[in-house]
């Protein structure tokens, strides 16, 4: 064999090795460093466990998609757009090829521009988001991917309940609701909706089989139960935490690697359609928990379930078709009826104490009712939705806290064998109930927590299913 033939054979071998799927995984620590920072519970200087942006980038030929999951209650559309623009400028990856979502931890610091801690944390999140995406793309290497799921039903519960006969729950405008969110158990009859126990996984390995990255998806709100720090003056202070999403990411390297977790492996948990799903107990009494213990329990069960799902993967593909679809969909804002406007005006004439005796949110909902009825109020707003194909796996995203029925319907009607929904993606616009849940009332349906017309979930569901059909025909 001549030297030229040897060189050509070697070159073709390298080319063959680099064809097909390439995946990069990265994470950026976004724990606050400037104190005090602002939590929902107030100012704090304490970080219980680190917060991250975790990212996976997939490429096969011209097909590209990057997914970043941020330990945050949500990520605004502006911040998402800015990060995508940076990535496009530096790499050429298009914004529609990038999905960014928050985990919905309620114990992440707040950004903003009103105090040194908030200003610094706003910059930390922005830098971390761009860094994780860029590092994941820079780390692309030959890989293979598999898909599966398993169920963990013991830690998910629908928090919307019908009330027992004779029990009355007044909504913010003084009209009776048929359901109550997180109500007292002596008043509750039965859940007003289902659960989705599925934990879906996208498991990425190097061509040699070393674990590289994992994206999991679970339809469960944050868990909470974090410790409080008692300072010398007796004041109790909250702590920053990534909740069970971060603990899951910490545990998964041991599930895939045993006592020697693989280096540079990145696991992340995305939030599924969990707008009405949480971890509270409504019909049983849970034993007392130590601070952070319930988070650990949920994360451990989720990690075990993800491990069981991985064991089901018989075939890892080295050349999946990768494609994305994105639409900007106009949604009409809700228009209060004349009766609602008149009731809101009368309620605002009462004292704050009198309004709170009706409902703790009467003041805010009445104010919002007047605002949305104003002729100056905009008619609609466009929201970004995405559909992604990675081989036989489909991913859809919505910029809402999505009620569970919506996710279940999309999974059932999807043309793909594997489908998952990531909520709070590319922005956040409150809750997205179904029209049927709107009719029942309750916290997730009130104007203020839910701002768009009652048929919005149907519009978005049909749009996403159209996009999935487009991807399936490729």
Residue pairs with C-beta under 8 A, 6 or more apart in sequence:
1 9
17 142
17 207
18 142
19 319
20 60
20 142
20 318
20 319
21 58
21 59
21 60
21 142
21 143
21 144
21 145
21 317
21 318
21 319
21 320
21 322
22 58
22 59
22 60
22 140
22 141
22 142
22 143
23 56
23 57
23 58
23 59
23 140
23 141
23 143
23 145
23 204
23 212
23 213
24 56
24 57
24 135
24 136
24 137
24 138
24 139
24 140
24 141
25 54
25 55
25 56
25 57
25 136
25 139
25 204
25 212
25 213
25 264
25 265
25 266
26 54
26 55
26 131
26 132
26 133
26 135
26 136
26 138
26 139
26 266
27 52
27 53
27 54
27 55
27 132
27 266
28 52
28 53
28 127
28 128
28 129
28 131
28 132
28 135
29 50
29 51
29 52
29 128
30 51
30 52
30 53
30 70
30 71
30 124
30 125
30 128
30 129
31 47
31 50
31 51
31 240
32 47
32 51
32 109
32 117
32 120
32 121
32 124
32 240
33 120
33 124
34 116
34 117
34 120
34 121
35 44
35 45
35 117
36 43
36 44
36 45
36 117
37 43
37 44
37 45
37 109
37 110
37 117
37 118
37 120
37 121
37 240
38 44
38 109
38 110
38 112
38 115
38 117
38 118
38 121
39 107
39 108
39 109
39 110
39 238
39 239
39 240
40 73
40 106
40 107
40 110
40 238
41 107
41 237
41 238
42 237
42 238
43 117
43 237
44 109
44 229
44 237
44 238
44 239
44 240
45 237
46 229
46 237
46 238
46 239
46 240
47 239
47 240
47 241
48 107
48 226
48 227
48 239
48 240
48 241
48 292
49 241
49 242
49 246
49 247
49 250
50 242
50 246
51 71
51 72
51 105
51 108
51 109
51 240
51 241
51 242
51 246
52 71
52 128
52 132
52 242
52 246
52 249
53 68
53 69
53 70
53 71
53 125
53 128
53 129
53 131
53 132
53 133
54 68
54 69
54 132
54 249
54 266
54 267
54 268
55 66
55 67
55 68
55 69
55 132
55 133
55 135
55 136
55 266
56 66
56 67
56 136
56 202
56 204
56 213
56 215
56 266
56 268
57 64
57 65
57 66
57 67
57 93
57 133
57 136
57 137
57 139
57 140
58 64
58 65
58 66
58 145
58 322
58 390
59 140
59 322
60 319
60 320
60 321
60 322
61 322
63 321
63 322
63 323
64 93
64 94
64 97
64 322
64 324
65 97
65 98
65 99
65 322
65 324
65 388
65 390
66 87
66 93
66 97
66 98
66 99
66 133
66 136
66 137
67 98
67 99
67 100
67 101
67 215
67 270
67 388
67 395
67 422
68 83
68 98
68 99
68 100
68 101
68 129
68 132
68 133
68 136
69 101
69 102
69 103
69 215
69 245
69 268
69 269
69 270
70 100
70 101
70 102
70 103
70 125
70 128
70 129
71 102
71 103
71 105
71 108
71 242
71 243
71 245
71 246
72 102
72 103
72 104
72 105
72 108
72 125
73 102
73 104
73 105
73 106
73 108
74 102
74 104
74 424
74 427
74 428
75 100
75 101
75 102
75 125
75 129
75 424
75 426
75 427
75 428
76 427
76 428
77 384
77 399
77 426
77 427
77 428
79 125
79 126
79 129
80 100
80 426
80 427
81 95
82 126
82 130
83 98
83 100
83 126
83 129
83 130
83 133
84 95
84 98
84 100
85 95
86 130
86 134
87 93
87 98
87 130
87 133
87 134
87 137
88 94
88 95
90 134
91 134
91 137
93 137
95 326
96 324
96 325
96 326
96 386
97 324
98 133
99 386
99 388
99 395
99 397
99 422
99 425
99 426
100 129
100 425
100 426
101 270
101 271
101 397
101 422
101 423
101 424
101 425
101 426
102 271
102 424
102 428
103 222
103 242
103 243
103 245
103 246
103 269
103 270
103 271
104 221
104 222
104 245
104 271
104 274
104 401
104 423
104 424
105 222
105 241
105 242
105 243
105 245
105 246
106 222
106 224
106 243
107 222
107 224
107 226
107 238
107 239
107 240
107 241
107 242
107 243
108 240
108 241
108 242
109 117
109 118
109 121
109 240
110 118
110 121
111 118
111 119
111 121
111 122
111 125
112 118
112 119
112 122
113 119
113 122
139 264
141 206
141 212
142 206
142 207
142 318
143 204
143 205
143 206
143 207
143 212
143 318
144 204
144 205
144 206
144 207
144 316
144 317
144 318
145 202
145 203
145 204
145 205
145 316
145 317
145 320
145 390
145 391
145 393
146 202
146 203
146 205
146 310
146 313
146 315
146 316
146 317
147 200
147 201
147 202
147 203
147 313
147 390
147 391
147 392
147 393
147 417
147 418
148 200
148 201
148 203
148 309
148 310
148 312
148 313
148 418
149 198
149 199
149 200
149 201
149 309
149 418
150 198
150 199
150 305
150 306
150 308
150 309
150 312
151 197
151 198
151 199
151 305
152 197
152 199
152 218
152 301
152 302
152 304
152 305
153 195
153 197
154 301
155 220
155 279
155 297
155 298
155 301
155 302
156 195
156 196
156 197
156 218
156 219
156 220
156 274
156 277
156 279
157 191
157 195
157 277
157 278
157 279
157 280
157 281
157 282
158 191
158 192
158 193
158 194
158 195
158 276
158 277
158 404
159 181
159 182
159 276
159 277
159 278
159 280
159 282
160 179
160 180
160 181
160 191
160 192
160 193
160 276
160 437
160 440
160 442
160 444
161 179
161 180
161 181
161 183
161 188
161 189
161 190
161 191
161 192
161 282
162 178
162 179
162 188
162 189
162 190
162 191
162 192
162 440
163 169
163 178
163 179
163 180
163 183
163 187
163 188
163 189
164 187
164 188
164 189
165 189
167 187
168 176
169 176
169 177
169 179
169 180
169 183
169 187
170 176
170 177
170 358
170 359
171 177
171 359
171 365
171 441
171 442
171 446
172 358
172 359
172 361
172 362
172 364
172 365
172 366
172 446
172 448
173 340
173 343
173 344
173 347
173 362
173 365
173 366
173 369
174 343
174 347
174 358
174 359
174 362
175 343
175 441
176 441
177 440
177 441
177 442
178 192
178 439
178 440
178 441
178 442
179 192
179 440
179 441
179 442
180 187
180 188
180 442
181 276
181 442
181 443
181 444
182 278
182 280
185 282
185 283
188 282
191 282
192 276
192 437
192 440
192 442
193 276
193 403
193 404
193 405
193 437
194 404
194 405
194 408
195 219
195 277
195 404
196 219
196 272
196 273
196 277
196 404
196 407
196 408
196 411
197 219
198 217
198 218
198 219
198 272
198 411
199 216
199 217
199 218
199 302
199 305
199 306
199 309
200 216
200 217
200 309
200 418
200 420
201 214
201 215
201 216
201 217
201 306
201 309
201 310
202 214
202 215
202 216
202 390
202 393
203 211
203 214
203 309
203 310
203 313
203 316
204 211
204 212
204 213
204 214
205 211
205 212
205 316
206 212
207 318
210 262
211 253
211 256
211 257
211 262
211 265
212 262
212 264
212 265
212 266
213 265
213 266
213 267
213 268
214 252
214 256
214 265
214 266
214 267
214 268
214 306
214 310
215 268
215 270
216 248
216 252
216 267
216 268
216 269
216 270
216 302
216 306
217 269
217 270
217 271
217 272
217 420
217 421
217 422
218 269
218 270
218 271
218 272
218 274
218 302
219 271
219 272
219 273
219 274
219 277
219 404
219 407
220 244
220 271
220 272
220 274
220 277
220 278
220 279
220 298
221 271
221 274
221 277
221 278
221 279
222 243
222 244
222 245
223 243
223 244
223 279
223 294
223 295
223 298
224 243
224 279
224 294
224 295
225 289
225 291
225 292
225 293
225 294
225 295
226 238
226 239
226 241
226 291
226 292
226 295
227 239
227 291
227 292
228 236
228 237
228 238
228 239
228 291
229 236
229 237
229 238
229 239
230 236
230 237
231 237
241 292
241 295
242 249
243 295
244 269
244 295
244 296
244 298
244 299
244 302
245 268
245 269
245 271
247 295
247 296
247 299
248 267
248 269
248 299
248 302
248 303
248 306
249 266
249 267
249 268
249 269
250 299
251 299
251 300
251 303
252 265
252 267
252 303
252 306
253 261
253 262
253 265
253 267
254 261
255 303
255 304
255 306
255 307
255 310
256 262
256 265
256 267
256 307
256 310
257 265
269 302
270 420
270 422
271 422
271 423
271 424
272 407
272 420
272 421
272 422
272 423
273 402
273 403
273 404
273 405
273 406
273 407
273 408
273 421
273 423
274 401
274 402
274 404
274 423
275 400
275 401
275 402
275 403
275 404
275 423
275 431
275 432
275 433
275 444
276 403
276 404
276 437
276 444
277 404
279 294
279 298
286 294
289 297
317 391
320 390
320 391
320 392
320 393
321 389
321 390
321 391
321 474
322 389
322 390
322 391
323 388
323 389
323 471
323 474
324 386
324 387
324 388
324 389
325 386
325 387
325 388
325 467
325 470
325 471
326 384
326 385
326 386
326 387
327 384
327 385
327 463
327 467
328 382
328 383
328 384
329 382
329 383
329 384
329 385
329 459
329 460
329 463
330 380
330 381
330 382
331 380
331 381
331 382
331 383
331 452
331 453
331 456
331 459
331 460
332 379
332 380
332 452
332 453
332 456
333 372
333 377
333 378
333 379
333 380
333 381
333 451
333 452
333 453
334 372
334 447
334 450
334 451
334 452
334 453
334 454
335 372
335 373
335 453
336 344
336 369
336 372
336 373
336 447
340 369
340 373
341 369
341 370
341 373
343 366
344 365
344 366
344 367
344 369
344 370
345 366
345 370
347 355
347 358
347 362
347 366
348 355
348 363
348 366
348 367
348 370
352 363
355 362
355 363
355 366
356 362
356 363
359 365
361 443
361 446
361 448
364 448
365 446
365 447
365 448
368 447
368 448
369 447
371 377
372 447
372 451
381 429
381 452
383 398
383 399
383 400
383 427
383 429
383 460
384 399
384 426
384 427
385 396
385 397
385 398
385 399
385 460
385 463
385 464
385 467
386 395
386 396
386 397
386 425
386 426
386 467
387 394
387 395
387 396
387 397
387 464
387 467
387 468
387 470
387 471
388 394
388 395
388 396
388 397
388 471
389 416
389 471
389 472
389 474
392 416
392 417
392 418
393 416
393 418
393 419
393 420
394 414
394 416
394 418
394 419
394 420
394 468
394 471
394 472
395 419
395 420
395 421
395 422
396 410
396 419
396 420
396 421
396 422
396 464
396 467
396 468
397 421
397 422
397 423
397 425
397 426
398 406
398 421
398 422
398 423
398 425
398 432
398 460
398 464
399 424
399 425
399 426
399 427
399 428
399 429
400 423
400 424
400 428
400 429
400 430
400 431
400 432
401 423
401 424
401 428
401 430
401 431
401 432
401 444
402 421
402 423
402 432
402 457
403 431
403 432
403 433
403 434
403 437
403 444
403 457
405 434
405 436
405 437
406 421
406 432
406 434
406 457
406 460
406 461
407 421
407 423
409 461
410 419
410 421
410 461
410 464
410 465
410 468
411 419
411 420
411 421
413 465
414 465
414 468
415 468
415 469
415 472
416 468
416 471
416 472
419 468
429 451
429 452
430 448
430 449
430 450
430 451
431 444
431 445
431 449
431 450
432 450
432 452
432 456
432 457
432 460
433 444
433 445
433 450
433 454
433 457
434 457
434 458
435 454
435 455
435 457
435 458
437 444
437 445
438 445
438 450
438 454
443 449
444 450
